[in-house]
Amino acid sequence: MSLRQRVYLANAVLLGITVMGTIAMIWYTYKTENLFTGIVVRHIPMYQTAESLENSLLNQKGYLSYYLLDKNPEWLRQLADFKLDFESQLSSAKPLVTEEWEKETLSRIESVYTTYIAAKDRVLTLYEKGDPGAGATLHREVRANFFKIYELCEKFKTAHKNAIDLSVEDSRSDARNLRYIGLLAIVTVVLLSLLINYIFTRHILEPIRKLAAEADHLGEGRVSGNEMAALKNSVHGLIENAEQTHAELMRSRESLMQSEKMAIVGQLAAGTAHSIRNPLTSIKMRLFSLGRSAKLSQDQQENISVISTEIGQINKILENFLEFSRPPKLTMKKQSPSQVVDNTLRLLEQRLKSYGVTIHIVRSEPLDDVLLDAGQFKEALANIIINACEAMKKGGRITITETMDSINKNRDTAVIRIQDSGPGIPVSIQDEVFNPFFTTKDDGTGLGLSICFNIISEHSGCLVLDSQEGQGTCFTITLPAGEDVHGKNSDH
């Protein structure tokens, strides 16, 4: 049977025993009520009536003899009182009888008693008329009737006494049986309770406990004495881990898509670079020679200058293609990123002044040394800072914050946050800013931030964008610190 069927069966048997025990108790109460009703309503009153009849009959014994001895009428008066009492008891017993033998017995008692009273009256009459011989003979007959009445009353009383005893014995027997049933029910309920506890412990709680322990191990849940609470916490931990894993998977997927795009762009750049750069170089040299040898008007010189500038722009685009398509060959060396930040700012000093941008560095102390390629990292920093300057068209402020954070469990992480006071990046395009060829500038190539992303990724770091419209943009660079952070070396 399945676990559900076993649990249902045990509960059904337990419920059945409880219902049967309840029915037995109710049945016993009704039976006991009937027994005691019969005893109290019928048998005891009838027993008391029979006993009263015996007493009234016994009280009548001897009064006639006492009167014949001393002729005192008081004896006859008392005898008359006991006669009335006997007749009254007999009359009160008649409405109580329900069975035929009871009616027959009372009828015989009444009949013999009537004969007994009539005979006593004749005995008295014979003695008063002076016929003591006949009176004595009849008197013996009266005594015989007396004992017959007494025997009938005793029989009537004994029958009801036996009925009372039988009812009491039936009640005791039912009580014993009920106790046995109750004891059996208790034992059965205890055994079933133990069985249910065993089933729940072995087949429900124990698997839940093991599952909670396993989930604690996998989901880093908090251990608790309550299995359900522990399982709940563990499942929450698993959900959190799953969310983190999903986030990492999405980042890996984005990186894979980025790599695929880079491969496509690399093929495109490699195919176009050799075909375009040589003719452009030749055109630029001919224009330079033409500008020096020919006598050109002012407008013609301006046109040649514009053409030369545009050729330079095309050449710049080709260089960006080539740089984007070929992963940078890093020359890794232990160095503080703070030093690279300072070198970059010195390099861009004049350009920052031309944009009207001020730089504010938040640094309690230089960042710890990490393995990095200073040239490539400087290029990524310069690209981010120049993008920020171009976004702040009327000048502004760039804040560079450097900290050492414990983001990774195994090592510290160098964090550089570059925050500008520009207009911010709309939410609708934030997911695309690192995509190749995506740009909002009229003369942009859309490869600057993609190159920055690739450089930081090659350093086993992470580049994250955080921006709100009207509140500026923040690029956060994280670089792992330690000896074995990259799994890469200077052979990149």
Kinemage of the C-alpha trace (Angstrom):
@kinemage 1
@onewidth
@group {chain A} dominant
@subgroup {mainchain}
@vectorlist {calphas} color= white
{ca met a 1} P 0.000 0.000 0.000
{ca ser a 2} L 1.086 3.571 -0.572
{ca leu a 3} L 1.969 5.907 2.289
{ca arg a 4} L -1.299 7.777 1.858
{ca gln a 5} L -3.320 4.539 1.993
{ca arg a 6} L -1.503 3.355 5.126
{ca val a 7} L -2.084 6.660 6.909
{ca tyr a 8} L -5.741 6.748 5.822
{ca leu a 9} L -6.267 3.129 6.941
{ca ala a 10} L -4.716 3.742 10.375
{ca asn a 11} L -6.804 6.875 10.843
{ca ala a 12} L -9.947 5.061 9.660
{ca val a 13} L -9.402 2.229 12.161
{ca leu a 14} L -8.696 4.746 14.920
{ca leu a 15} L -11.841 6.668 14.016
{ca gly a 16} L -13.863 3.428 13.848
{ca ile a 17} L -12.707 2.365 17.322
{ca thr a 18} L -13.560 5.779 18.697
{ca val a 19} L -17.024 5.707 17.109
{ca met a 20} L -17.679 2.136 18.280
{ca gly a 21} L -16.527 2.993 21.800
{ca thr a 22} L -18.826 6.005 21.828
{ca ile a 23} L -21.769 3.914 20.578
{ca ala a 24} L -21.046 1.252 23.221
{ca met a 25} L -20.979 3.904 25.943
{ca ile a 26} L -24.282 5.375 24.757
{ca trp a 27} L -25.847 1.891 24.550
{ca tyr a 28} L -24.623 1.059 28.038
{ca thr a 29} L -26.039 4.269 29.475
{ca tyr a 30} L -29.442 3.456 27.975
{ca lys a 31} L -29.314 -0.117 29.234
{ca thr a 32} L -28.205 0.984 32.701
{ca glu a 33} L -30.968 3.556 32.703
{ca asn a 34} L -33.531 0.878 31.817
{ca leu a 35} L -32.168 -1.478 34.484
{ca phe a 36} L -32.268 1.093 37.223
{ca thr a 37} L -35.622 2.373 36.018
{ca gly a 38} L -36.998 -1.164 36.357
{ca ile a 39} L -35.429 -1.526 39.794
{ca val a 40} L -36.505 1.846 41.139
{ca val a 41} L -39.924 2.149 39.483
{ca arg a 42} L -41.140 -1.447 39.664
{ca his a 43} L -39.172 -3.983 41.642
{ca ile a 44} L -38.260 -1.975 44.725
{ca pro a 45} L -41.818 -0.614 45.282
{ca met a 46} L -43.248 -4.104 44.699
{ca tyr a 47} L -40.665 -5.611 47.053
{ca gln a 48} L -41.521 -3.011 49.678
{ca thr a 49} L -45.253 -3.654 49.164
{ca ala a 50} L -44.769 -7.401 49.607
{ca glu a 51} L -42.771 -6.799 52.763
{ca ser a 52} L -45.471 -4.433 54.080
{ca leu a 53} L -48.118 -7.083 53.380
{ca glu a 54} L -46.076 -9.625 55.350
{ca asn a 55} L -45.692 -7.207 58.266
{ca ser a 56} L -49.391 -6.343 58.266
{ca leu a 57} L -50.216 -10.044 58.163
{ca leu a 58} L -47.791 -10.873 60.971
{ca asn a 59} L -49.189 -8.029 63.077
{ca gln a 60} L -52.630 -9.620 62.877
{ca lys a 61} L -51.342 -12.881 64.402
{ca gly a 62} L -52.406 -13.583 67.994
{ca tyr a 63} L -54.900 -10.746 68.554
{ca leu a 64} L -57.894 -13.088 68.322
{ca ser a 65} L -56.337 -15.410 70.934
{ca tyr a 66} L -55.594 -12.441 73.219
{ca tyr a 67} L -59.214 -11.341 73.000
{ca leu a 68} L -60.547 -14.817 73.783
{ca leu a 69} L -58.355 -14.927 76.866
{ca asp a 70} L -59.299 -11.624 78.534
{ca lys a 71} L -62.257 -10.362 76.447
{ca asn a 72} L -60.550 -6.960 76.063
{ca pro a 73} L -62.135 -5.178 73.038
{ca glu a 74} L -58.894 -3.223 72.481
{ca trp a 75} L -57.436 -6.335 70.854
{ca leu a 76} L -60.244 -6.425 68.315
{ca arg a 77} L -59.796 -2.694 67.568
{ca gln a 78} L -56.058 -3.141 66.876
{ca leu a 79} L -56.827 -6.208 64.770
{ca ala a 80} L -59.240 -4.128 62.688
{ca asp a 81} L -56.530 -1.468 62.138
{ca phe a 82} L -54.071 -4.058 60.829
{ca lys a 83} L -56.772 -5.489 58.560
{ca leu a 84} L -57.305 -2.049 57.032
{ca asp a 85} L -53.531 -1.597 56.636
{ca phe a 86} L -53.226 -4.972 54.848
{ca glu a 87} L -56.094 -4.146 52.520
{ca ser a 88} L -54.595 -0.708 51.821
{ca gln a 89} L -51.214 -2.217 50.946
{ca leu a 90} L -52.907 -4.742 48.704
{ca ser a 91} L -54.875 -2.005 46.913
{ca ser a 92} L -51.710 0.101 46.345
{ca ala a 93} L -49.894 -2.909 44.879
{ca lys a 94} L -52.499 -3.649 42.197
{ca pro a 95} L -51.728 -0.612 39.918
{ca leu a 96} L -47.995 -1.473 39.971
{ca val a 97} L -48.242 -4.998 38.634
{ca thr a 98} L -47.775 -5.495 34.875
{ca glu a 99} L -46.965 -9.172 34.453
{ca glu a 100} L -49.503 -12.011 34.604
{ca trp a 101} L -47.770 -13.934 37.372
{ca glu a 102} L -47.821 -10.793 39.536
{ca lys a 103} L -51.528 -10.270 38.929
{ca glu a 104} L -52.217 -13.954 39.622
{ca thr a 105} L -50.204 -13.920 42.859
{ca leu a 106} L -51.951 -10.769 44.170
{ca ser a 107} L -55.304 -12.286 43.200
{ca arg a 108} L -54.546 -15.463 45.167
{ca ile a 109} L -53.327 -13.416 48.166
{ca glu a 110} L -56.554 -11.402 48.091
{ca ser a 111} L -58.695 -14.523 47.727
{ca val a 112} L -56.991 -16.444 50.539
{ca tyr a 113} L -56.930 -13.338 52.714
{ca thr a 114} L -60.686 -12.877 52.228
{ca thr a 115} L -61.209 -16.492 53.245
{ca tyr a 116} L -58.832 -15.994 56.162
{ca ile a 117} L -60.705 -12.933 57.481
{ca ala a 118} L -64.107 -14.609 57.085
{ca ala a 119} L -62.887 -17.688 58.948
{ca lys a 120} L -61.527 -15.524 61.804
{ca asp a 121} L -64.872 -13.806 62.094
{ca arg a 122} L -66.675 -17.194 62.315
{ca val a 123} L -64.174 -18.389 64.947
{ca leu a 124} L -64.993 -15.325 67.046
{ca thr a 125} L -68.707 -15.907 66.594
{ca leu a 126} L -68.458 -19.598 67.637
{ca tyr a 127} L -66.542 -18.703 70.781
{ca glu a 128} L -69.037 -16.008 71.711
{ca lys a 129} L -71.980 -18.434 71.172
{ca gly a 130} L -70.364 -20.904 73.539
{ca asp a 131} L -69.164 -23.472 71.023
{ca pro a 132} L -65.427 -23.564 71.781
{ca gly a 133} L -64.916 -26.984 70.181
{ca ala a 134} L -66.063 -25.901 66.749
{ca gly a 135} L -64.260 -22.595 67.216
{ca ala a 136} L -60.959 -24.373 68.007
{ca thr a 137} L -61.294 -26.592 64.932
{ca leu a 138} L -61.990 -23.618 62.695
{ca his a 139} L -59.171 -21.708 64.383
{ca arg a 140} L -56.660 -24.289 63.149
{ca glu a 141} L -57.964 -23.775 59.621
{ca val a 142} L -57.466 -20.035 60.051
{ca arg a 143} L -53.819 -20.624 60.987
{ca ala a 144} L -53.343 -22.728 57.846
{ca asn a 145} L -54.719 -19.856 55.692
{ca phe a 146} L -52.451 -17.451 57.577
{ca phe a 147} L -49.339 -19.389 56.597
{ca lys a 148} L -50.612 -19.790 53.044
{ca ile a 149} L -50.998 -15.975 52.734
{ca tyr a 150} L -47.585 -15.474 54.288
{ca glu a 151} L -46.077 -17.959 51.860
{ca leu a 152} L -47.666 -16.146 48.898
{ca cys a 153} L -46.376 -12.771 50.158
{ca glu a 154} L -42.914 -14.248 50.655
{ca lys a 155} L -43.010 -15.740 47.174
{ca phe a 156} L -44.052 -12.362 45.723
{ca lys a 157} L -41.288 -10.570 47.670
{ca thr a 158} L -38.653 -13.149 46.727
{ca ala a 159} L -39.537 -12.905 43.042
{ca his a 160} L -38.971 -9.143 43.040
{ca lys a 161} L -35.847 -9.494 45.143
{ca asn a 162} L -34.512 -11.954 42.577
{ca ala a 163} L -35.444 -9.509 39.797
{ca ile a 164} L -33.495 -6.764 41.608
{ca asp a 165} L -30.519 -9.058 42.101
{ca leu a 166} L -30.669 -10.119 38.445
{ca ser a 167} L -30.753 -6.486 37.266
{ca val a 168} L -27.794 -5.625 39.477
{ca glu a 169} L -25.895 -8.647 38.206
{ca asp a 170} L -26.712 -7.708 34.585
{ca ser a 171} L -25.462 -4.192 35.297
{ca arg a 172} L -22.246 -5.552 36.781
{ca ser a 173} L -21.772 -7.890 33.841
{ca asp a 174} L -22.333 -5.075 31.338
{ca ala a 175} L -19.932 -2.865 33.301
{ca arg a 176} L -17.281 -5.595 33.211
{ca asn a 177} L -17.790 -6.078 29.489
{ca leu a 178} L -17.635 -2.335 28.934
{ca arg a 179} L -14.391 -2.156 30.928
{ca tyr a 180} L -12.926 -4.947 28.816
{ca ile a 181} L -14.023 -3.161 25.635
{ca gly a 182} L -12.605 0.126 26.938
{ca leu a 183} L -9.311 -1.536 27.869
{ca leu a 184} L -9.126 -3.206 24.461
{ca ala a 185} L -9.946 0.101 22.762
{ca ile a 186} L -7.237 1.887 24.764
{ca val a 187} L -4.647 -0.735 23.854
{ca thr a 188} L -5.694 -0.636 20.192
{ca val a 189} L -5.681 3.174 20.095
{ca val a 190} L -2.233 3.254 21.712
{ca leu a 191} L -0.901 0.732 19.189
{ca leu a 192} L -2.453 2.614 16.280
{ca ser a 193} L -1.091 5.918 17.607
{ca leu a 194} L 2.366 4.360 17.812
{ca leu a 195} L 1.917 3.013 14.278
{ca ile a 196} L 0.851 6.430 12.954
{ca asn a 197} L 3.768 8.093 14.761
{ca tyr a 198} L 6.106 5.517 13.276
{ca ile a 199} L 4.711 6.082 9.780
{ca phe a 200} L 5.005 9.858 10.103
{ca thr a 201} L 8.468 9.667 11.643
{ca arg a 202} L 9.879 7.053 9.257
{ca his a 203} L 8.187 7.976 6.017
{ca ile a 204} L 7.445 11.709 6.389
{ca leu a 205} L 9.493 13.478 9.070
{ca glu a 206} L 12.707 11.556 8.423
{ca pro a 207} L 12.701 12.283 4.654
{ca ile a 208} L 11.794 15.910 5.429
{ca arg a 209} L 14.659 16.068 7.958
{ca lys a 210} L 17.095 14.584 5.440
{ca leu a 211} L 15.804 16.895 2.737
{ca ala a 212} L 16.164 19.879 5.082
{ca ala a 213} L 19.722 18.844 5.977
{ca glu a 214} L 20.593 18.381 2.304
{ca ala a 215} L 18.968 21.695 1.453
{ca asp a 216} L 20.884 23.315 4.341
{ca his a 217} L 24.061 21.984 2.779
{ca leu a 218} L 23.189 23.060 -0.756
{ca gly a 219} L 21.170 26.168 -0.048
{ca glu a 220} L 23.074 27.327 3.009
{ca gly a 221} L 19.818 27.487 4.957
{ca arg a 222} L 19.676 28.165 8.649
{ca val a 223} L 19.547 25.036 10.829
{ca ser a 224} L 16.422 24.760 12.989
{ca gly a 225} L 14.925 22.161 15.316
{ca asn a 226} L 11.659 22.491 13.432
{ca glu a 227} L 11.960 20.368 10.277
{ca met a 228} L 9.405 22.402 8.324
{ca ala a 229} L 11.015 25.707 9.334
{ca ala a 230} L 14.454 24.326 8.441
{ca leu a 231} L 13.144 23.097 5.088
{ca lys a 232} L 11.489 26.442 4.445
{ca asn a 233} L 14.688 28.345 5.239
{ca ser a 234} L 16.705 25.918 3.156
{ca val a 235} L 14.381 26.217 0.181
{ca his a 236} L 14.633 30.000 0.474
{ca gly a 237} L 18.410 29.599 0.458
{ca leu a 238} L 18.176 27.381 -2.619
{ca ile a 239} L 15.940 29.938 -4.317
{ca glu a 240} L 18.436 32.687 -3.534
{ca asn a 241} L 21.275 30.546 -4.873
{ca ala a 242} L 19.198 29.730 -7.949
{ca glu a 243} L 18.588 33.440 -8.501
{ca gln a 244} L 22.304 34.146 -8.156
{ca thr a 245} L 23.107 31.282 -10.505
{ca his a 246} L 20.506 32.570 -12.956
{ca ala a 247} L 22.048 36.047 -12.787
{ca glu a 248} L 25.511 34.603 -13.385
{ca leu a 249} L 24.115 32.514 -16.249
{ca met a 250} L 22.584 35.616 -17.816
{ca arg a 251} L 25.916 37.429 -17.488
{ca ser a 252} L 27.668 34.447 -19.066
{ca arg a 253} L 25.092 34.435 -21.822
{ca glu a 254} L 25.665 38.131 -22.452
{ca ser a 255} L 29.413 37.528 -22.512
{ca leu a 256} L 28.917 34.678 -24.990
{ca met a 257} L 26.750 36.861 -27.190
{ca gln a 258} L 29.383 39.575 -26.924
{ca ser a 259} L 32.053 37.090 -27.963
{ca glu a 260} L 29.967 35.978 -30.938
{ca lys a 261} L 29.487 39.576 -31.986
{ca met a 262} L 33.203 40.219 -31.586
{ca ala a 263} L 33.971 37.227 -33.776
{ca ile a 264} L 31.662 38.545 -36.489
{ca val a 265} L 33.093 42.045 -36.190
{ca gly a 266} L 36.618 40.617 -36.229
{ca gln a 267} L 35.955 38.892 -39.498
{ca leu a 268} L 34.431 42.080 -40.875
{ca ala a 269} L 37.260 44.280 -39.633
{ca ala a 270} L 39.983 41.934 -40.856
{ca gly a 271} L 38.389 41.800 -44.295
{ca thr a 272} L 37.870 45.544 -44.656
{ca ala a 273} L 40.981 46.893 -42.971
{ca his a 274} L 43.447 45.683 -45.595
{ca ser a 275} L 41.108 46.697 -48.425
{ca ile a 276} L 40.440 50.226 -47.192
{ca arg a 277} L 43.469 51.461 -45.217
{ca asn a 278} L 45.986 51.320 -48.074
{ca pro a 279} L 43.791 53.327 -50.542
{ca leu a 280} L 42.999 55.821 -47.788
{ca thr a 281} L 46.688 56.307 -47.046
{ca ser a 282} L 47.391 56.850 -50.718
{ca ile a 283} L 44.505 59.354 -51.047
{ca lys a 284} L 45.652 61.251 -47.971
{ca met a 285} L 49.229 61.490 -49.283
{ca arg a 286} L 48.019 62.703 -52.716
{ca leu a 287} L 45.836 65.338 -51.066
{ca phe a 288} L 48.786 66.477 -48.963
{ca ser a 289} L 50.986 66.702 -52.086
{ca leu a 290} L 48.227 68.473 -54.009
{ca gly a 291} L 47.751 70.988 -51.233
{ca arg a 292} L 51.471 71.840 -51.202
{ca ser a 293} L 52.126 71.957 -54.927
{ca ala a 294} L 48.957 73.404 -56.421
{ca lys a 295} L 47.897 77.012 -56.165
{ca leu a 296} L 44.499 76.670 -54.530
{ca ser a 297} L 41.984 79.220 -53.483
{ca gln a 298} L 40.914 79.600 -49.890
{ca asp a 299} L 37.728 77.581 -50.478
{ca gln a 300} L 39.666 74.799 -52.206
{ca gln a 301} L 42.137 74.595 -49.315
{ca glu a 302} L 39.237 74.369 -46.869
{ca asn a 303} L 37.678 71.561 -48.927
{ca ile a 304} L 40.976 69.662 -48.993
{ca ser a 305} L 41.256 70.144 -45.213
{ca val a 306} L 37.733 68.782 -44.691
{ca ile a 307} L 38.467 65.800 -46.951
{ca ser a 308} L 41.678 65.084 -45.031
{ca thr a 309} L 39.803 65.298 -41.711
{ca glu a 310} L 37.127 62.903 -42.895
{ca ile a 311} L 39.775 60.480 -44.141
{ca gly a 312} L 41.312 60.627 -40.652
{ca gln a 313} L 37.909 59.854 -39.148
{ca ile a 314} L 37.532 56.850 -41.456
{ca asn a 315} L 41.006 55.695 -40.459
{ca lys a 316} L 40.067 56.060 -36.793
{ca ile a 317} L 37.002 53.903 -37.354
{ca leu a 318} L 39.132 51.256 -39.010
{ca glu a 319} L 41.568 51.312 -36.087
{ca asn a 320} L 38.653 50.862 -33.665
{ca phe a 321} L 37.436 47.919 -35.725
{ca leu a 322} L 40.825 46.306 -35.588
{ca glu a 323} L 41.190 46.949 -31.884
{ca phe a 324} L 37.723 45.595 -31.134
{ca ser a 325} L 38.106 42.512 -33.301
{ca arg a 326} L 41.450 41.425 -31.829
{ca pro a 327} L 41.391 40.601 -28.076
{ca pro a 328} L 44.043 42.742 -26.399
{ca lys a 329} L 47.317 40.992 -25.641
{ca leu a 330} L 47.717 41.828 -21.995
{ca thr a 331} L 51.058 42.192 -20.319
{ca met a 332} L 50.055 41.548 -16.719
{ca lys a 333} L 52.004 43.114 -13.895
{ca lys a 334} L 51.284 43.730 -10.227
{ca gln a 335} L 50.381 47.384 -9.829
{ca ser a 336} L 47.961 49.571 -7.894
{ca pro a 337} L 44.992 50.672 -10.026
{ca ser a 338} L 45.206 54.030 -8.228
{ca gln a 339} L 48.506 54.701 -10.001
{ca val a 340} L 46.889 54.009 -13.402
{ca val a 341} L 44.005 56.366 -12.495
{ca asp a 342} L 46.480 59.147 -11.683
{ca asn a 343} L 48.453 58.584 -14.923
{ca thr a 344} L 45.224 58.655 -16.960
{ca leu a 345} L 44.106 61.926 -15.388
{ca arg a 346} L 47.510 63.522 -16.061
{ca leu a 347} L 47.244 62.381 -19.677
{ca leu a 348} L 43.727 63.884 -20.033
{ca glu a 349} L 44.440 67.064 -18.041
{ca gln a 350} L 44.282 69.490 -20.976
{ca arg a 351} L 41.317 67.726 -22.538
{ca leu a 352} L 39.371 67.909 -19.294
{ca lys a 353} L 40.014 71.658 -19.123
{ca ser a 354} L 38.729 72.057 -22.677
{ca tyr a 355} L 35.478 70.324 -21.657
{ca gly a 356} L 35.246 72.436 -18.487
{ca val a 357} L 35.125 69.297 -16.297
{ca thr a 358} L 36.574 69.051 -12.787
{ca ile a 359} L 37.800 65.807 -11.248
{ca his a 360} L 37.313 64.836 -7.586
{ca ile a 361} L 39.063 61.715 -6.263
{ca val a 362} L 37.709 59.982 -3.112
{ca arg a 363} L 40.566 57.813 -1.847
{ca ser a 364} L 41.554 57.033 1.739
{ca glu a 365} L 44.658 55.198 0.552
{ca pro a 366} L 45.874 53.736 -2.749
{ca leu a 367} L 44.213 50.506 -3.818
{ca asp a 368} L 46.040 47.218 -3.233
{ca asp a 369} L 48.218 45.906 -6.042
{ca val a 370} L 46.433 43.746 -8.605
{ca leu a 371} L 47.569 42.009 -11.780
{ca leu a 372} L 46.757 44.293 -14.727
{ca asp a 373} L 47.972 45.653 -18.035
{ca ala a 374} L 48.495 49.346 -17.289
{ca gly a 375} L 48.238 50.457 -20.929
{ca gln a 376} L 44.981 48.646 -21.675
{ca phe a 377} L 43.444 49.589 -18.338
{ca lys a 378} L 44.403 53.238 -18.908
{ca glu a 379} L 42.706 53.111 -22.312
{ca ala a 380} L 39.484 51.801 -20.718
{ca leu a 381} L 39.558 54.516 -18.025
{ca ala a 382} L 40.238 57.238 -20.588
{ca asn a 383} L 37.365 56.060 -22.791
{ca ile a 384} L 34.877 56.122 -19.865
{ca ile a 385} L 36.063 59.573 -18.687
{ca ile a 386} L 35.936 61.064 -22.220
{ca asn a 387} L 32.396 59.660 -22.725
{ca ala a 388} L 31.387 61.328 -19.447
{ca cys a 389} L 32.901 64.649 -20.583
{ca glu a 390} L 31.049 64.481 -23.904
{ca ala a 391} L 27.784 63.727 -22.070
{ca met a 392} L 28.250 66.874 -19.893
{ca lys a 393} L 28.114 69.375 -22.766
{ca lys a 394} L 28.385 72.491 -20.577
{ca gly a 395} L 30.977 71.144 -18.174
{ca gly a 396} L 30.441 69.330 -14.909
{ca arg a 397} L 32.032 67.203 -12.274
{ca ile a 398} L 33.405 63.662 -12.291
{ca thr a 399} L 33.905 61.870 -8.956
{ca ile a 400} L 36.217 58.853 -8.856
{ca thr a 401} L 35.782 56.737 -5.708
{ca glu a 402} L 38.260 53.967 -4.861
{ca thr a 403} L 37.612 51.257 -2.237
{ca met a 404} L 38.694 47.751 -1.324
{ca asp a 405} L 35.571 45.619 -0.846
{ca ser a 406} L 35.079 41.977 0.239
{ca ile a 407} L 32.690 41.052 -2.554
{ca asn a 408} L 34.401 37.740 -3.228
{ca lys a 409} L 34.586 35.245 -0.331
{ca asn a 410} L 38.158 34.183 -1.136
{ca arg a 411} L 39.802 37.563 -1.739
{ca asp a 412} L 39.315 41.324 -1.620
{ca thr a 413} L 38.242 43.279 -4.671
{ca ala a 414} L 39.452 46.637 -5.922
{ca val a 415} L 36.468 48.844 -6.823
{ca ile a 416} L 36.616 52.055 -8.873
{ca arg a 417} L 33.417 54.083 -9.311
{ca ile a 418} L 33.345 56.848 -11.949
{ca gln a 419} L 30.324 59.097 -11.328
{ca asp a 420} L 29.490 62.086 -13.543
{ca ser a 421} L 26.961 64.882 -13.098
{ca gly a 422} L 25.556 64.548 -16.617
{ca pro a 423} L 21.968 64.001 -17.753
{ca gly a 424} L 22.102 60.239 -17.252
{ca ile a 425} L 21.254 57.414 -19.652
{ca pro a 426} L 17.605 56.553 -20.394
{ca val a 427} L 16.487 53.244 -18.916
{ca ser a 428} L 15.274 52.053 -22.313
{ca ile a 429} L 18.812 51.905 -23.746
{ca gln a 430} L 20.873 50.977 -20.676
{ca asp a 431} L 20.932 47.294 -21.674
{ca glu a 432} L 22.465 48.188 -25.050
{ca val a 433} L 25.280 50.576 -24.182
{ca phe a 434} L 27.899 47.790 -24.149
{ca asn a 435} L 26.708 46.333 -27.454
{ca pro a 436} L 29.025 46.884 -30.439
{ca phe a 437} L 28.031 49.654 -32.866
{ca phe a 438} L 25.399 51.084 -30.512
{ca thr a 439} L 25.798 54.844 -30.173
{ca thr a 440} L 23.703 57.958 -29.610
{ca lys a 441} L 26.386 60.285 -31.089
{ca asp a 442} L 26.238 61.502 -34.631
{ca asp a 443} L 29.958 60.859 -35.186
{ca gly a 444} L 30.385 57.875 -32.839
{ca thr a 445} L 31.377 54.362 -33.812
{ca gly a 446} L 29.567 52.575 -30.981
{ca leu a 447} L 32.680 50.606 -30.052
{ca gly a 448} L 34.175 52.610 -27.192
{ca leu a 449} L 32.258 51.069 -24.301
{ca ser a 450} L 32.399 47.635 -25.947
{ca ile a 451} L 36.215 47.895 -25.997
{ca cys a 452} L 36.186 49.007 -22.343
{ca phe a 453} L 33.962 46.054 -21.434
{ca asn a 454} L 36.303 43.632 -23.197
{ca ile a 455} L 39.410 45.059 -21.524
{ca ile a 456} L 37.881 44.823 -18.031
{ca ser a 457} L 36.614 41.289 -18.763
{ca glu a 458} L 40.105 40.242 -19.892
{ca his a 459} L 41.304 41.395 -16.456
{ca ser a 460} L 38.709 39.002 -14.902
{ca gly a 461} L 36.882 42.089 -13.705
{ca cys a 462} L 33.426 43.495 -14.189
{ca leu a 463} L 32.093 46.740 -15.640
{ca val a 464} L 28.621 47.740 -14.407
{ca leu a 465} L 26.432 50.673 -15.383
{ca asp a 466} L 24.158 52.502 -12.936
{ca ser a 467} L 22.299 55.529 -14.235
{ca gln a 468} L 19.123 57.528 -13.629
{ca glu a 469} L 17.901 60.256 -15.911
{ca gly a 470} L 18.679 63.673 -14.482
{ca gln a 471} L 21.007 62.239 -11.796
{ca gly a 472} L 24.112 61.354 -13.771
{ca thr a 473} L 25.796 58.068 -14.663
{ca cys a 474} L 28.098 55.796 -12.647
{ca phe a 475} L 30.402 53.147 -14.131
{ca thr a 476} L 31.714 50.672 -11.527
{ca ile a 477} L 34.887 48.729 -12.275
{ca thr a 478} L 35.758 45.751 -10.046
{ca leu a 479} L 39.119 43.994 -10.214
{ca pro a 480} L 39.897 40.896 -8.137
{ca ala a 481} L 43.019 41.159 -5.967
{ca gly a 482} L 45.354 38.277 -5.091
{ca glu a 483} L 47.914 35.973 -6.620
{ca asp a 484} L 45.579 33.664 -8.583
{ca val a 485} L 42.824 36.018 -9.522
{ca his a 486} L 42.886 35.611 -13.284
{ca gly a 487} L 44.133 32.214 -14.172
{ca lys a 488} L 45.931 34.341 -16.771
{ca asn a 489} L 49.513 35.468 -17.142
{ca ser a 490} L 51.703 37.770 -19.186
{ca asp a 491} L 51.344 35.494 -22.225
{ca his a 492} L 47.914 36.969 -23.010
